[in-house]
């Protein structure tokens, strides 16, 4: 590995502010954002008025609990009531750069600017450098992930290869022919590419990888770094909020992005969870285009003990994603929702009960749809039609298994996640 990667690029004016200065900066940005959102986003203004809270009452981070929470699981319904963005965008639609549609029928937007979703610091912390040739294996179709990383890489001075997901042998050839030194994508697909390169006896020059959208078990990271010589760091972001937290070279938790406020709330009381206790991730971003305030992601995490980090960054650290609440589970980097499965199945009167079962084998997710047919129903191509309908809506491939009545227990949950992360 190049000696240039032995340290990360640190922006001392932003990432290593003294804690008191960091809080003062965040509170100033918060006041500006609250005022802007109240003036320019109808839904936020209505929610604040209904709560009896005015923008001038939000002075400090400690005042944030006065602001009502907006939940990601409610976003499809919110947007459907007031298309396209549910009254949460603060600029006219015509002024946007791009509009995406994520699974769940959620419209995501991109405003102006070279790194709209703020991923650049995460890549710099991982060791990406100007001039790196980077495979971007996230999709550029419909969903924003490909453009999120594309913009950040180019802002950092990297050369982007928009290879997208799939086509493993082609990915190996591209990486070998171009001398690619970097990778961004899911950890499981990185593993697939490296294994295929070994099978093809095609040596790659990959040195650094930044992964997200899936869990990164330490067993997989160890194999990627030890057996294939690729440094692997991870980060946490969402299509709505952008970058929220990322690892430094210490790999001891994810630093909260310096331009974001993250809360971890107790699931029962909605009060701040104690350090080390798992709670719901709620984030506030300072974005003039899409000023989401107290947006509940549905993800679970915890803050780590507040101790100085050897990298010099002063922001608090999240332990990573420890699970989810609500209707959605992430599979192969995409959300699978029970409500969406139900929507698909309504089109097939032959179907009684159904269930998605998620397992993991050799660092790869496996998704099976167990579909229980009503008495007298026959396949007659039904299996393939159901599989195509599910893939079209959920954007993730799964195997459909037709079973006789009575196979799925009464009251079984719609998604049975059997994965174990080690």
PLY file of the C-alpha trace (Angstrom):
ply
format ascii 1.0
element vertex 422
property float x
property float y
property float z
element edge 421
property int vertex1
property int vertex2
end_header
0.00 0.00 0.00
1.19 3.48 -0.86
2.81 5.31 2.08
0.54 8.27 1.25
-2.32 6.31 2.83
-0.72 5.92 6.26
-2.66 8.97 7.44
-6.02 10.46 6.57
-6.67 13.95 5.25
-7.91 15.99 8.20
-9.51 19.41 7.86
-8.38 21.01 11.15
-10.71 24.02 10.85
-13.75 21.76 10.73
-12.99 18.27 12.03
-10.75 19.08 14.98
-12.52 22.06 16.53
-12.35 22.11 20.35
-15.61 20.66 21.71
-16.89 24.02 22.96
-16.23 25.64 19.59
-17.89 22.72 17.83
-21.06 23.10 19.92
-21.13 26.87 19.37
-20.77 26.37 15.62
-23.55 23.76 15.51
-25.89 25.94 17.56
-25.36 28.90 15.25
-26.07 26.72 12.20
-29.10 25.24 13.95
-30.66 28.65 14.59
-30.14 29.59 10.94
-31.62 26.31 9.70
-34.68 26.45 11.95
-35.48 29.97 10.78
-34.95 29.02 7.13
-37.02 25.83 7.36
-39.87 27.59 9.19
-40.03 30.27 6.51
-39.60 28.09 3.44
-40.96 24.58 4.15
-44.73 24.47 4.71
-44.84 21.11 6.48
-42.16 22.08 9.00
-43.93 25.36 9.74
-47.27 23.57 10.30
-45.62 20.97 12.57
-43.95 23.70 14.65
-47.18 25.70 14.92
-49.13 22.61 15.99
-46.50 21.95 18.66
-46.79 25.54 19.85
-43.10 26.22 19.18
-41.69 29.23 17.38
-38.30 29.31 15.64
-36.92 31.82 18.16
-37.38 29.25 20.92
-34.68 27.00 19.42
-31.41 28.58 20.54
-29.29 25.64 21.68
-28.87 21.96 20.94
-30.69 21.33 24.22
-33.78 22.99 22.68
-34.04 20.44 19.86
-36.51 18.15 21.70
-39.09 20.93 21.36
-39.10 20.27 17.59
-41.44 17.48 16.37
-39.80 14.41 14.84
-40.35 13.45 11.20
-40.02 9.69 10.62
-38.58 8.17 7.46
-41.20 5.41 7.55
-43.86 8.14 7.24
-42.17 9.84 4.28
-44.02 7.95 1.49
-47.37 9.05 2.94
-46.14 12.59 3.63
-44.96 12.98 0.04
-48.12 11.44 -1.39
-50.18 14.12 0.38
-48.18 16.95 -1.18
-46.15 15.80 -4.18
-43.30 15.60 -4.78
-41.51 16.31 -1.48
-44.31 16.61 1.07
-43.73 20.29 1.73
-40.24 19.62 3.13
-38.17 21.08 0.27
-37.24 24.73 0.70
-36.69 25.58 -2.98
-38.78 25.26 -6.16
-38.49 21.90 -7.90
-37.24 23.56 -11.08
-34.09 24.75 -9.25
-32.92 21.25 -8.32
-30.07 19.39 -9.97
-31.58 15.89 -9.94
-34.58 14.00 -8.57
-34.42 10.31 -7.63
-36.92 7.69 -6.57
-35.89 5.29 -3.83
-37.77 2.09 -2.90
-40.84 2.87 -0.86
-41.87 5.44 -3.44
-39.72 8.09 -1.80
-38.57 11.01 -3.93
-35.07 12.17 -3.04
-33.58 15.38 -4.33
-30.19 16.80 -5.16
-29.53 20.50 -4.89
-26.68 22.48 -6.39
-23.05 22.23 -5.32
-20.12 19.86 -5.96
-20.63 17.60 -2.90
-24.27 18.11 -2.03
-24.50 15.11 0.32
-21.19 15.87 2.18
-19.40 12.56 1.55
-16.00 14.11 0.81
-14.70 14.16 4.43
-15.53 10.47 4.81
-13.51 9.51 1.75
-10.61 11.74 2.79
-10.63 10.13 6.24
-10.46 6.68 4.61
-7.32 7.59 2.68
-8.57 8.40 -0.80
-6.26 10.83 -2.57
-6.42 13.14 -5.61
-5.59 11.12 -8.71
-6.99 7.84 -7.38
-8.86 5.88 -10.06
-11.97 4.66 -8.26
-14.60 2.08 -9.17
-17.97 3.47 -8.13
-20.13 0.34 -7.99
-23.24 2.06 -6.63
-26.17 2.38 -9.00
-26.67 5.57 -10.99
-30.21 4.50 -11.92
-33.19 5.99 -10.05
-31.57 5.95 -6.60
-28.99 8.58 -5.54
-26.13 6.44 -4.18
-24.03 6.49 -7.37
-24.20 10.27 -7.67
-23.59 10.73 -3.94
-20.19 9.07 -4.17
-19.44 10.37 -7.66
-19.71 13.99 -6.57
-17.64 13.46 -3.44
-14.88 11.59 -5.28
-14.61 14.26 -7.94
-14.59 17.00 -5.28
-11.63 15.18 -3.75
-9.82 15.07 -7.09
-10.31 11.37 -7.84
-11.00 9.88 -11.27
-14.37 8.11 -11.17
-15.21 4.95 -13.10
-19.04 4.72 -12.96
-19.11 0.94 -13.18
-22.33 0.40 -11.20
-23.40 -2.89 -9.63
-23.12 -6.37 -11.17
-21.07 -7.74 -14.10
-18.31 -9.06 -11.87
-15.96 -10.23 -14.62
-16.28 -6.89 -16.40
-15.54 -5.08 -13.14
-12.35 -7.11 -12.75
-11.25 -6.30 -16.28
-11.97 -2.59 -15.85
-10.08 -2.46 -12.55
-7.08 -4.30 -14.03
-6.97 -2.37 -17.32
-7.25 1.04 -15.67
-5.09 0.29 -12.65
-7.90 1.23 -10.28
-6.63 2.02 -6.78
-9.95 2.65 -5.03
-13.40 1.14 -4.63
-16.71 2.45 -3.30
-19.74 0.19 -2.92
-21.05 -2.52 -0.65
-18.59 -4.74 1.23
-20.13 -7.94 -0.15
-19.64 -6.83 -3.75
-16.03 -5.87 -3.05
-15.50 -9.40 -1.75
-17.12 -10.82 -4.89
-14.87 -8.77 -7.18
-11.69 -9.71 -5.34
-12.58 -13.40 -5.32
-13.35 -13.29 -9.04
-10.05 -11.51 -9.76
-8.20 -14.28 -7.93
-10.07 -16.92 -9.94
-9.25 -15.09 -13.19
-5.62 -14.66 -12.08
-6.00 -10.99 -12.82
-3.94 -8.97 -10.31
-5.58 -5.76 -9.13
-4.02 -2.63 -7.66
-6.88 -1.78 -5.30
-5.52 -0.19 -2.12
-8.44 1.49 -0.40
-12.18 0.83 -0.22
-15.02 2.80 1.33
-18.16 0.78 1.93
-21.70 1.45 3.10
-25.35 0.34 2.63
-24.60 -3.02 4.30
-23.28 -4.26 7.59
-19.50 -4.73 7.60
-18.75 -7.70 9.89
-15.24 -7.59 11.31
-14.68 -11.11 9.94
-15.25 -9.80 6.41
-13.10 -6.71 6.94
-10.29 -8.92 8.28
-10.46 -11.16 5.22
-10.48 -8.26 2.79
-7.54 -6.54 4.44
-5.48 -9.63 5.29
-6.03 -11.81 2.23
-6.42 -9.12 -0.42
-4.46 -6.16 0.96
-7.26 -3.59 0.63
-7.84 -1.13 3.45
-11.59 -1.05 4.15
-13.39 1.75 6.00
-17.09 2.40 6.31
-19.56 5.21 6.77
-23.20 5.82 7.51
-25.55 7.93 5.45
-29.06 7.90 4.02
-30.60 8.97 0.72
-32.55 11.71 2.50
-29.89 13.12 4.83
-26.60 12.36 3.09
-23.46 11.60 5.09
-23.97 11.32 8.85
-20.91 9.57 10.31
-17.72 7.88 9.14
-14.70 5.95 10.34
-11.17 7.28 10.58
-8.09 5.08 10.33
-8.44 4.15 14.00
-11.59 2.15 13.12
-13.02 2.64 16.61
-16.47 3.92 15.77
-17.83 6.49 13.33
-17.25 10.22 13.86
-20.41 12.28 13.45
-20.04 14.56 10.43
-19.02 18.08 11.54
-21.97 19.62 9.64
-24.65 17.40 11.21
-26.43 17.08 14.56
-27.14 13.47 15.53
-29.29 12.39 18.47
-29.72 8.85 19.77
-33.09 8.58 21.51
-34.43 5.98 23.91
-37.09 3.97 22.08
-39.61 4.24 24.91
-39.09 7.70 26.39
-37.80 9.54 23.29
-35.26 11.15 25.62
-31.51 11.05 24.83
-30.25 7.49 25.36
-27.39 7.05 27.80
-23.95 6.52 26.31
-23.57 2.85 25.46
-27.34 2.28 25.27
-28.97 1.56 21.92
-31.50 4.06 20.61
-33.07 5.57 17.51
-30.86 7.73 15.27
-32.42 11.16 14.68
-30.49 13.67 12.56
-30.64 17.34 11.63
-28.85 18.69 8.56
-28.07 22.31 7.72
-29.17 22.26 4.11
-30.85 25.22 2.44
-32.44 22.99 -0.21
-33.77 20.19 2.00
-33.51 21.32 5.63
-34.56 18.14 7.41
-34.80 18.78 11.15
-35.06 15.91 13.65
-35.45 13.29 10.94
-35.75 9.79 12.41
-33.88 7.37 10.17
-35.29 4.14 11.64
-31.73 2.98 12.35
-30.48 1.97 15.78
-27.10 2.94 17.19
-25.38 4.16 20.32
-22.83 6.82 21.19
-19.45 5.54 22.33
-17.67 6.87 25.40
-16.43 10.39 24.69
-12.65 10.05 24.56
-10.03 11.84 22.43
-9.35 10.07 19.14
-5.78 9.66 17.95
-6.82 10.92 14.50
-7.46 14.41 15.88
-11.18 14.54 15.11
-13.26 15.82 18.02
-16.80 14.88 16.98
-18.55 12.19 19.06
-18.65 8.65 17.68
-21.47 6.29 16.84
-20.88 2.58 17.32
-22.28 1.86 13.84
-25.69 0.58 12.82
-26.98 -1.97 15.30
-30.37 -2.71 13.73
-33.61 -1.05 12.65
-37.07 -0.26 13.89
-40.16 0.01 11.75
-41.17 -1.67 8.53
-37.88 -1.79 6.63
-34.87 -4.12 6.57
-31.81 -3.57 4.40
-30.89 -6.43 2.05
-28.05 -6.24 -0.47
-27.88 -2.51 0.18
-31.58 -1.87 -0.55
-34.58 -1.52 1.76
-37.17 -4.29 1.80
-40.48 -3.24 3.38
-43.30 -5.50 4.49
-45.84 -2.90 3.31
-44.39 -2.99 -0.21
-44.47 -6.79 -0.28
-48.11 -6.62 0.73
-48.80 -4.15 -2.07
-47.32 -6.58 -4.62
-49.15 -9.61 -3.26
-52.55 -7.91 -3.48
-52.26 -8.27 -7.26
-52.17 -12.09 -6.94
-55.42 -13.55 -5.57
-53.79 -16.99 -5.53
-51.57 -15.90 -2.63
-52.57 -16.44 1.00
-49.78 -15.73 3.48
-46.24 -14.68 2.56
-42.95 -13.99 4.27
-39.48 -12.74 3.35
-36.65 -14.74 4.92
-33.18 -13.20 4.94
-30.07 -15.28 5.58
-26.35 -14.79 4.97
-23.82 -17.19 3.47
-20.15 -16.53 2.63
-20.57 -12.78 3.27
-23.53 -12.58 0.87
-27.17 -11.81 1.71
-29.76 -14.29 0.52
-33.38 -13.24 0.16
-36.18 -15.79 -0.16
-39.88 -14.99 -0.50
-41.93 -17.79 1.00
-45.33 -17.60 -0.72
-48.22 -19.71 0.57
-50.86 -20.44 -2.07
-54.57 -20.65 -1.40
-56.25 -24.04 -1.80
-56.63 -25.00 -5.44
-54.18 -22.39 -6.75
-51.64 -23.55 -9.34
-48.26 -22.22 -10.39
-48.82 -21.71 -14.14
-45.97 -19.20 -14.26
-47.11 -17.57 -11.02
-43.71 -17.95 -9.36
-41.91 -16.01 -12.08
-44.59 -13.30 -12.21
-44.41 -12.76 -8.45
-40.60 -12.63 -8.55
-40.66 -10.05 -11.34
-43.24 -7.89 -9.56
-41.28 -7.94 -6.30
-38.01 -7.13 -8.04
-39.65 -4.27 -9.94
-40.92 -2.56 -6.79
-38.26 -3.41 -4.21
-35.25 -3.17 -6.59
-33.60 -6.25 -5.08
-33.52 -9.78 -6.47
-34.95 -12.60 -4.37
-35.89 -16.24 -4.85
-39.61 -17.07 -4.70
-40.61 -20.36 -3.13
-44.25 -21.49 -3.45
-45.49 -23.56 -0.52
-48.84 -25.22 0.34
-51.44 -23.72 2.72
-50.55 -23.95 6.40
-46.77 -23.70 5.91
-46.39 -20.19 7.30
-47.56 -19.92 10.94
-50.53 -17.70 11.75
-49.29 -14.26 12.82
-45.76 -14.76 11.46
-43.91 -11.48 10.82
-43.61 -10.43 7.20
-39.81 -10.18 7.31
-37.76 -12.79 9.17
-34.16 -11.60 9.35
-32.01 -14.56 10.35
-28.63 -12.95 9.64
-25.90 -13.12 12.26
-23.11 -10.50 12.12
-19.66 -11.53 13.35
0 1
1 2
2 3
3 4
4 5
5 6
6 7
7 8
8 9
9 10
10 11
11 12
12 13
13 14
14 15
15 16
16 17
17 18
18 19
19 20
20 21
21 22
22 23
23 24
24 25
25 26
26 27
27 28
28 29
29 30
30 31
31 32
32 33
33 34
34 35
35 36
36 37
37 38
38 39
39 40
40 41
41 42
42 43
43 44
44 45
45 46
46 47
47 48
48 49
49 50
50 51
51 52
52 53
53 54
54 55
55 56
56 57
57 58
58 59
59 60
60 61
61 62
62 63
63 64
64 65
65 66
66 67
67 68
68 69
69 70
70 71
71 72
72 73
73 74
74 75
75 76
76 77
77 78
78 79
79 80
80 81
81 82
82 83
83 84
84 85
85 86
86 87
87 88
88 89
89 90
90 91
91 92
92 93
93 94
94 95
95 96
96 97
97 98
98 99
99 100
100 101
101 102
102 103
103 104
104 105
105 106
106 107
107 108
108 109
109 110
110 111
111 112
112 113
113 114
114 115
115 116
116 117
117 118
118 119
119 120
120 121
121 122
122 123
123 124
124 125
125 126
126 127
127 128
128 129
129 130
130 131
131 132
132 133
133 134
134 135
135 136
136 137
137 138
138 139
139 140
140 141
141 142
142 143
143 144
144 145
145 146
146 147
147 148
148 149
149 150
150 151
151 152
152 153
153 154
154 155
155 156
156 157
157 158
158 159
159 160
160 161
161 162
162 163
163 164
164 165
165 166
166 167
167 168
168 169
169 170
170 171
171 172
172 173
173 174
174 175
175 176
176 177
177 178
178 179
179 180
180 181
181 182
182 183
183 184
184 185
185 186
186 187
187 188
188 189
189 190
190 191
191 192
192 193
193 194
194 195
195 196
196 197
197 198
198 199
199 200
200 201
201 202
202 203
203 204
204 205
205 206
206 207
207 208
208 209
209 210
210 211
211 212
212 213
213 214
214 215
215 216
216 217
217 218
218 219
219 220
220 221
221 222
222 223
223 224
224 225
225 226
226 227
227 228
228 229
229 230
230 231
231 232
232 233
233 234
234 235
235 236
236 237
237 238
238 239
239 240
240 241
241 242
242 243
243 244
244 245
245 246
246 247
247 248
248 249
249 250
250 251
251 252
252 253
253 254
254 255
255 256
256 257
257 258
258 259
259 260
260 261
261 262
262 263
263 264
264 265
265 266
266 267
267 268
268 269
269 270
270 271
271 272
272 273
273 274
274 275
275 276
276 277
277 278
278 279
279 280
280 281
281 282
282 283
283 284
284 285
285 286
286 287
287 288
288 289
289 290
290 291
291 292
292 293
293 294
294 295
295 296
296 297
297 298
298 299
299 300
300 301
301 302
302 303
303 304
304 305
305 306
306 307
307 308
308 309
309 310
310 311
311 312
312 313
313 314
314 315
315 316
316 317
317 318
318 319
319 320
320 321
321 322
322 323
323 324
324 325
325 326
326 327
327 328
328 329
329 330
330 331
331 332
332 333
333 334
334 335
335 336
336 337
337 338
338 339
339 340
340 341
341 342
342 343
343 344
344 345
345 346
346 347
347 348
348 349
349 350
350 351
351 352
352 353
353 354
354 355
355 356
356 357
357 358
358 359
359 360
360 361
361 362
362 363
363 364
364 365
365 366
366 367
367 368
368 369
369 370
370 371
371 372
372 373
373 374
374 375
375 376
376 377
377 378
378 379
379 380
380 381
381 382
382 383
383 384
384 385
385 386
386 387
387 388
388 389
389 390
390 391
391 392
392 393
393 394
394 395
395 396
396 397
397 398
398 399
399 400
400 401
401 402
402 403
403 404
404 405
405 406
406 407
407 408
408 409
409 410
410 411
411 412
412 413
413 414
414 415
415 416
416 417
417 418
418 419
419 420
420 421
